[in-house]
Amino acid sequence: MGVRRNILTSSQARTQYVEGARTLKAEFLGPTTSDLAIGGPARQVSTWDLFVVWHHIAMNRFTPPSQSDRNAAHRGPVFLPWHRFMMLLLELQFQRVLGDRDFGLPYWDWAADGERAPGQQPGSALWGPDAMGGQGSPVTTGPFAFDAARPDSWRVLIDVDVQNRLRSVDRGLRRSFATSASALPRRSDVQRATGQTAYDESPWSTTSGGFRNLLEGWQPVAGAPHLHNRVHVWIGGDMLPSSSPNDPAFYLNHCNVDRIWAAKQASAASPPYVPTAGASAALLGHRIDDQMYALLSSSLTPRQMLDVSRWYTYDSLAV
């Protein structure tokens, strides 16, 4: 069983994450971009890139049309279980290529960095040369740096065009810290979210109250900044569009989001997942026993993602 550790305090987790990410990025066992009807030059699609494709399709999948602004993985109750499902499948891929069944995806406790002055936040050790590398267009430092002369350097091979369509490209990773959001969320902001008494509420969208929407980052409460969304925006660059899993920092953010949900689930006042199975058909895909959208495996339901103790644990649930 995997143990998910803080990437800034566990050098082993940091080293393994970099190694596993680069190995999956260089593993071409799947289809080509042409097979997936992705525009641009035909290229093989790596195991890493298949997760980029999955995330993009889920963000643009609206079934039924009456979903309002919800999609198959965001802007509604299924946001947390769907991403837990996605990360669990990725974690299994890491365990396979690393030959380590106890590997757990690491998390970035961004609220800890959010306690620093805004001007100091880009100087976090996370962005050092032995971790995620820094910012730039392209990023030129760390293990995910781009070097046009080196075919083995980190390359974005699938992104989206201005019409939000997947396309085949060949370029370096992009980041632009604090350009569109001045600072990361703080611990008090996280605690405002975990203090919510409901998991989610009608209208089950970006305008809902409740824990899920605060954590996802659409609806601030009592001055708390947007949480998960704000982290994406603060990093900028490739973390902004639906192809955001191109950046390995994507999973560090979502693993911390999942950790915050796990902390809420472990609390004495943990609210039940809603909506229930008997809710309106307009909530298809978000009800507790609905099949979640899957691309790389058979599907699971939100209910099956509520207890993951047989698969992984966190080194700390302190938020």
C-alpha positions in Angstrom: 0.0 0.0 0.0 1.4 3.4 -1.0 2.1 6.2 1.5 1.7 9.7 0.0 4.4 12.0 1.4 5.1 15.7 1.4 7.4 16.3 -1.6 9.3 19.0 0.3 10.2 16.8 3.3 10.7 13.4 1.6 13.7 13.3 -0.7 12.9 9.7 -1.6 9.4 10.7 -2.7 10.8 13.6 -4.7 13.4 11.5 -6.4 11.0 8.7 -7.2 8.3 11.1 -8.5 10.8 12.7 -11.0 12.1 9.3 -12.1 8.6 7.8 -12.5 7.2 10.9 -14.4 10.1 10.9 -16.8 9.8 7.1 -17.4 6.1 7.4 -18.1 6.7 10.3 -20.4 9.2 8.2 -22.4 7.0 5.1 -22.6 5.1 4.8 -25.9 2.8 1.8 -25.6 -0.4 3.4 -26.7 -1.9 4.9 -29.9 -0.7 7.7 -32.1 -2.2 11.2 -32.1 -3.8 10.2 -35.5 -5.5 7.3 -33.8 -7.0 9.6 -31.3 -8.1 12.2 -33.9 -5.7 14.8 -32.5 -4.7 17.4 -35.1 -1.2 18.3 -36.1 1.8 16.1 -37.0 1.2 12.4 -36.2 3.2 11.3 -33.1 3.1 8.4 -30.6 1.3 9.1 -27.4 3.1 8.3 -24.2 1.6 6.8 -21.1 1.9 10.2 -19.4 0.2 11.9 -22.3 -2.8 9.6 -22.2 -3.7 11.1 -18.8 -3.5 14.6 -20.4 -6.0 13.4 -23.1 -8.3 11.8 -20.5 -8.4 15.0 -18.4 -9.1 17.2 -21.4 -12.0 15.0 -22.6 -13.5 14.8 -19.2 -13.5 18.6 -18.9 -15.3 18.9 -22.2 -17.8 16.1 -21.7 -21.3 17.3 -20.8 -23.9 14.6 -20.4 -26.8 15.2 -20.3 -27.1 18.7 -21.9 -28.9 20.0 -18.8 -25.7 19.7 -16.7 -25.5 23.5 -16.5 -21.8 24.3 -16.1 -20.9 20.9 -14.7 -18.8 18.5 -16.7 -17.7 14.9 -16.2 -15.0 15.8 -13.7 -15.3 19.4 -12.6 -17.6 22.1 -11.4 -19.8 19.6 -9.5 -19.8 17.0 -6.8 -17.8 14.4 -8.7 -14.7 16.7 -8.8 -13.1 15.1 -5.8 -13.8 11.4 -6.5 -13.1 11.7 -10.2 -9.6 13.2 -9.6 -9.0 10.6 -6.8 -9.8 7.9 -9.4 -7.5 9.5 -12.0 -4.6 9.8 -9.5 -5.1 6.2 -8.3 -4.6 4.9 -11.8 -1.6 7.1 -12.3 -0.1 5.9 -9.0 -0.5 2.3 -10.2 1.5 3.2 -13.3 4.3 4.7 -11.2 4.4 1.6 -9.0 4.7 -0.5 -12.2 7.6 1.4 -13.8 9.4 2.0 -10.5 9.0 -1.6 -9.4 7.8 -0.3 -6.0 4.3 -1.4 -4.9 4.6 1.0 -1.9 5.2 4.1 -3.9 2.6 6.9 -3.2 2.2 10.1 -5.3 3.7 13.0 -3.3 1.7 16.1 -2.4 2.7 19.8 -2.3 1.3 21.5 0.8 0.8 24.8 -1.0 -0.9 26.4 2.0 2.5 26.1 3.8 4.1 28.1 1.0 1.1 30.4 1.1 2.1 31.5 4.6 5.2 33.1 3.1 5.2 36.6 1.8 4.0 36.7 -1.8 7.3 37.8 -3.1 9.0 34.8 -1.5 6.6 32.1 -2.7 8.3 31.6 -6.1 11.5 30.8 -4.1 10.0 27.7 -2.6 12.2 24.6 -2.6 9.6 23.0 -4.8 10.8 25.0 -7.7 14.4 24.1 -7.2 16.6 22.2 -9.7 16.2 18.9 -7.8 12.4 19.1 -7.7 10.0 20.7 -10.2 12.4 23.2 -11.7 11.5 26.9 -12.2 9.4 29.0 -14.4 9.8 30.2 -18.0 8.6 29.8 -21.5 10.0 27.2 -21.8 11.2 26.0 -18.3 14.9 25.6 -18.6 15.9 24.4 -15.1 15.3 21.1 -13.3 14.4 17.6 -14.5 11.5 18.9 -16.6 13.5 21.5 -18.5 13.4 21.8 -22.3 16.5 21.6 -24.5 15.8 21.6 -28.2 19.1 19.7 -28.8 18.2 16.9 -26.4 15.4 14.5 -27.5 15.1 13.2 -24.0 14.3 16.6 -22.4 10.8 17.2 -21.2 8.5 18.0 -24.1 4.9 18.9 -24.3 3.5 16.8 -27.1 -0.2 17.4 -26.8 -1.9 20.7 -25.8 -5.0 22.7 -26.8 -5.4 25.4 -29.4 -7.4 28.6 -29.1 -10.6 26.7 -29.8 -9.9 24.3 -27.0 -9.1 21.4 -29.4 -6.4 18.9 -28.7 -3.4 19.2 -31.1 0.0 17.6 -31.5 2.9 19.9 -30.7 6.6 19.7 -29.7 7.7 22.3 -27.2 8.9 22.9 -23.7 6.9 23.2 -20.5 5.6 26.7 -19.6 5.1 28.3 -16.2 4.6 31.9 -15.1 4.4 32.3 -11.4 2.1 34.9 -9.7 1.2 36.5 -13.0 -2.6 36.0 -12.8 -2.8 35.3 -9.1 -0.6 37.2 -6.7 -0.3 34.6 -3.9 -1.1 31.0 -2.9 -3.9 30.1 -0.5 -3.0 30.1 3.3 -3.8 27.6 6.0 -6.6 29.6 7.3 -8.2 29.5 3.9 -8.1 25.7 3.8 -9.5 25.6 7.3 -12.5 27.7 6.2 -13.2 25.1 3.6 -12.9 22.1 5.9 -15.2 23.9 8.3 -18.1 23.6 5.9 -20.9 21.4 7.2 -22.1 20.2 3.8 -20.2 18.2 1.2 -22.0 20.0 -1.6 -25.3 21.8 -2.2 -27.9 22.6 -4.9 -27.5 23.8 -7.6 -24.5 21.4 -7.6 -22.3 23.8 -9.7 -19.8 26.6 -9.5 -22.3 28.6 -7.5 -22.9 26.0 -4.8 -22.0 26.4 -1.1 -20.3 23.5 0.7 -16.9 22.0 1.1 -16.4 20.7 -2.5 -17.0 24.0 -4.2 -14.7 25.9 -1.8 -12.0 23.4 -2.2 -12.3 23.2 -6.0 -12.1 27.0 -5.9 -15.1 28.5 -7.6 -16.9 30.0 -4.6 -14.9 31.9 -1.9 -16.5 32.2 1.6 -15.7 34.8 4.2 -12.8 36.3 2.2 -11.1 32.9 1.6 -9.4 32.9 -1.8 -10.1 30.3 -4.4 -8.1 27.2 -3.4 -7.4 24.5 -6.0 -8.2 26.8 -8.9 -6.0 29.5 -7.5 -3.0 27.1 -7.4 -3.4 26.4 -11.1 -3.6 30.1 -11.9 -0.7 31.0 -9.7 1.6 28.6 -11.5 0.2 29.7 -14.8 1.5 28.6 -18.2 0.6 24.9 -18.9 -1.4 24.7 -15.7 -4.1 27.0 -17.1 -5.8 25.0 -19.9 -7.6 21.6 -19.9 -4.2 20.0 -20.9 -2.8 21.0 -17.4 -1.6 17.4 -16.6 1.3 18.2 -18.9 2.9 19.8 -15.9 4.0 17.3 -13.2 3.0 20.0 -10.7 -0.6 19.2 -11.6 -0.6 16.0 -9.6 1.2 17.6 -6.6 -1.7 20.1 -6.4 -4.4 17.5 -6.8 -2.7 15.1 -4.4 -2.9 17.9 -1.8 -6.5 18.6 -2.7 -7.2 14.9 -2.1 -5.3 15.0 1.2 -7.5 17.9 2.4 -10.6 15.8 1.4 -9.1 12.8 3.3 -8.7 15.0 6.3 -12.3 16.2 6.1 -13.4 12.5 5.8 -11.4 11.6 8.9 -13.0 14.4 11.0 -15.8 13.8 13.4 -18.0 16.1 11.4 -17.5 14.5 8.0 -20.6 15.1 5.8 -21.9 12.3 3.5 -21.3 12.5 -0.2 -24.2 14.0 -2.1 -26.1 13.9 -4.4 -27.6 10.4 -3.7 -28.6 7.8 -6.2 -32.2 9.1 -6.3 -31.3 12.6 -7.3 -32.4 14.2 -10.6 -31.2 12.6 -13.8 -29.8 16.0 -14.7 -27.0 15.2 -12.3 -25.9 12.1 -14.2 -22.2 11.3 -13.6 -22.2 13.2 -10.2 -24.6 11.0 -8.2 -23.0 8.6 -5.7 -23.5 5.4 -7.7 -23.1 6.8 -11.2 -20.2 5.5 -13.4 -17.5 8.1 -13.6 -16.0 8.9 -17.0 -13.1 6.6 -17.7 -10.7 6.4 -20.7 -7.9 4.2 -19.5 -9.7 1.6 -17.5 -13.1 0.3 -16.5 -15.1 2.9 -14.6 -15.7 3.3 -10.9 -18.4 5.2 -8.9 -18.0 8.0 -6.4 -19.1 5.6 -3.7 -16.1 3.3 -4.5 -13.8 6.3 -4.0 -15.0 7.2 -0.5 -12.7 4.7 1.3 -9.3 4.3 -0.3 -7.5 3.0 2.8 -6.7 -0.3 1.0 -4.8 1.6 -1.7 -2.9 4.4 0.0 -2.6 6.6 3.1 -1.1 10.0 3.8 1.9 10.7 6.0 0.0 13.6 7.6 -3.6 14.9 7.4 -2.7 18.1 9.2 -4.2 21.0 7.2 
